[in-house]
């Protein structure tokens, strides 16, 4: 049984294509569509698979789109535990204008997850053959799900001795932090909202993250700084991780890839400094690919080795 479980409450199938030009009021000829599994935790499981680590993706799925989602994950050899729902799984649409290279992303609203279905998701977690070492809770909440449900999941995980990795935002993140988690990965904007200010400079980022740690909301805070890398904060350390210089084609999936690198490092016994650099390498590698693609393993390996070489001796 894999030691890592991911939870995605608002999964999707990402449908992407390319058109020569995006022009209003005209019929646009598009390339054959590409279908990929989507949603925070699902992408983390897919990325972990690329890193060579097994996980179980837990998610609700319904209708033909939900069936397609499961088939796509099977093709990628991702272990999964789908909870059947009455509502069909959503589908997002991405189109690239070939003339400009610009990408247009159309995110559809999630479908309702009923109270009964939410309890079925919780039951699926509780009935896993073995208690996972890590539970990655990632992505947005669909209609019908209140932040309190995540608190219920967190309480179960903590009682079971499972370490929680949370990558969500808004009231959902604020509520789960009240229960206390092992690691969160906010971006600067999300951290600013938690700190109650409009903008944070470099010094203020570390201070705001340290406050979360002191208050017991998270043991590790990894603040994503985009092209500037990441700031990793624990009770005892502040570690600024530079991002490698790469040609950025798309930021889709970069955050989920970063989380996968962090979880992989934590689950395989890397030091926190090594783990942070693997996370940044995975996120940066994902930006090198167009569209909705995740990273390529060979890109991660190269970027990671480069970041390790920049560490001070003895670090």
N, C-alpha and C positions, 0 to 999 in steps of 0.2 A: 504494500500500500504506500503510495507516495506520501512524503512528509508535508507536502504543500497542497492546499486547497484554495481555489479562487472562487469568489462569490460575485456574480454579476446579476443584478436585479433588473436591469434595463438593457438586455442584449439587443443586437440588431444584425441584419445581413447588410453589408455595404455593397451596393451595386455601383460600379464605376465604368465610365466610358470616355471616349475622346471625340471631339467634333472639330472640323477644320476651323470654323469660326462660330462664335456665339453671337447670333444676330436676332433681335426681337422680331416677332411676327412672321418668321419664316420657318418652314419645315427644315430641321437640321438633320443631316445625315450623320449618324454616329457609328463608331466602331462597335464590334461585338462586345457586349457587356461582360465585365468580370465580376464575379461574386466572391466575397470574402466574409468570414465570420467577424463580428464586431462587438464592441462593448468592453469596458475597462478590464474586468477580471479575465474575460475570454482572451483578450489580446495578451495579457500577462502570461496566461497558460501557453498560448501559441509561441510567445517569445522564449519562455522557459524551455519549451521543446527544442527550439533552435539552439539553445545553449547546452542541450544534452541532459536536461533535468525533467523528470516526470512530475505531473501535477494532476489534480482532478478539478475540472471546471464545473461548478454547480451554477445552474441558471434556470429560470422559467422559460418554457417554449410552448408555442401554440400555433395551430394552423399550418398551412403549407410553408410559410416562411420559417416557422420554427423547425419543421422537418428538414428544410434545406440547411438551416444552421447546423443541425446535428450531423447531417451528411458531410458538410464542409469540414467540420471538426474531425470527423472520422477519417477523411482523406488526409488530414494533417497529422493523424495518429495522436490526437489529443484525447486523453481519457476524460469522460464527461458523465455528469449526473443531471439529467434534465427533468424538471418538474413540469408536468403537463398543465397547461392553462386553457381557459375557455377563449380568451382573446388571442388573436394571431400576433406573432412576433413582428415588430416593426421592421421597416426596410429604409435605409438611408440611400441617398443618391449623390454621386460625385461625378462631375464632368470637367474635363480639361479642355481648354481652348488651345488647340495646337498652334494657332498663329501667334499667340502671345505667351503660351506656357502657363497662363493663369488657371487656377483651379477654383471651381465653384462647388461648395459643399452644401447640400440640402439635408438638414437633419430633421427627420420626422418625429412627431411626438410619440412617446412610449404608450403602450396599451396598458389598461388597468390591471393591476395585480390585486385580486380580492383578498380579504382578510383570511379566508380559508386557504387560499393558495400561498399566502405568506407563511402561514403555520405549517404548510406542507414543505416549504423550503427549509424552515427551521428544523422540521422533523428529519429531512434528508441529511442535514448536517449532523444532527444528534445521532443518527443511525449509521453513520459511516463505520466501516469495519474496524478502523483504528482511529484514534484521536490524532488529528494532524498536528505537526509541530508549528506550522505557520498557516494562518488564514488571511488571505489577501482580499480585502473588501474594496472594490474599485468600481467607479462609474457613478452615474446619476441614479436618482430614485424615480421609478415610473409612477404614473397616477395611482392613487389609492394607498401608497406606502408613505407612512409618516416617519420622521427621523427616529422616533421611539423604537421602531422595529429594529433599526441597526443597534440601538442600545441593548435590546433583548438578545440579539445575536452576539454582541460583544460580551455580555454577561455570561452566556453559555460558554464562549470560547475561553474566557479567563478562568472560569470554574474548572474547565477541562484541562487547563495548563497550556493552552494554545496561544502562541504569540500573534498579535493582530497587526497587520500592515494595512493602513487605511489610506486610500487615495480617492477622496471624494471632495465635496466642497459645500459651502453654504451651511444652512441649518443642519444638514446631515452630518457634516464634519464636526461642527460645534457640539452636537449631541453625543457623538461617539467619543469625542475627546473627554467628555465628562466621566466616562467609564474608565478612561486610561488605556492607551494602546502602546505597543512596542515601538512602532515607527510610523510617521506620516511624511508625505512628500508634497507639501503645498508649493505653489509658485509664489512669486513675490506679491502679486495682487491678492491672492487668497490669504497670505500671511498678514498683509496690510489690513484686510477686513477684520481678521481675528484680533489684531492689535488695536483696531478702532481708529486708524489713521488713513489718510488718503494715499500717502506714499512713504516708502521706506528707503533710506540710503543704505550703503553697505554695512556701516556700523550698526544701524538700527535693525537690519535684518537679523544679525546674530543676536542682538539683545532681545528681540521679540521671540525668537526661537528659544533662547535660554529661559525666558519667562514661562513658556509652555512646559519645558522640562522641569523647572523648579516647582511648578504647580502640580506635577504628577500626571499631566495630560498625555505626555508621550515621553518615552525613554530616549528616542532618537528622532531628531527633526532634520530632514534633508530638504533644504529649500532649493527648488529648481530655479536657476538664474538664466535659463535659455542659452544664448550664445556665450554667456560669461561662465557657464559651468554650474556649480552647485556649492552651497554652504552647508556643511554637516555639523550639527550641534548635539552634544550630549551634556551630561552634568559636568564633565571634566574637560571637554575639548571643544574647540572651534576649528574646523578644517575647511579651508577654501580650496575647492577642486576646480582647476581651469578646464575649460572645454577645448578639445583639440580643434585645430583649424580644418574645416571640411567644406566642400561645396554643398550648400543646403538646397535641396530640391523640394522637399515637403516636410512639414513638421507633424503630419498625421502619424499617430502611433508612437511619437518620440517619448512622451510621458510614460505610457504603458511599458515601453521597452526599458526605460530607466528603472521602473519599479521591478521589472523582471530581473535585471542585473543586480539590484540590491538584494532581492530575495534569494537569488542564486548564491550570492556571496555569503549571506548570513547562514544559509542552509548547508553550505559546504565548508564552513570553518575559516573563511578568509578573515583577515583582520578588518576592522571598520574602515581603515584608510584604503585598503585594497578593494573592499566592497563598494565604497563610494566611487572609486575610479572606474570600477567595472560598470556601475550604474550609469555614470556619465558617458562612458564609451558606448554602451548600448543605445542610449538616447541620441548621441551624436551620429552613430552609424545609421539609425533609422531615418535621420534627416537627409542622408545621402541618396535615398531612393525616391523615385517619383510616386505620385498617387498615394495609395493606402498601404503600400508595402511596408513590412517591418524590416528589421536590419538583416544583413548578411553576416553570418558567423565569422567569415574571414576578415570583414571590416572591423568587427568588434575586437577580434584578437589583435589586430595591428594597432588600433587606437589605444587599447588597454595597455599593451606593452609600452607604447610611447608615453602614456601617463605615469606608469610605474617608474620609468627611467628618469622622470622629472622629480620624483620624490627625493628629499634629502637623505643622505646616507644614514642608516640606522633608524629611519622613521618606520 
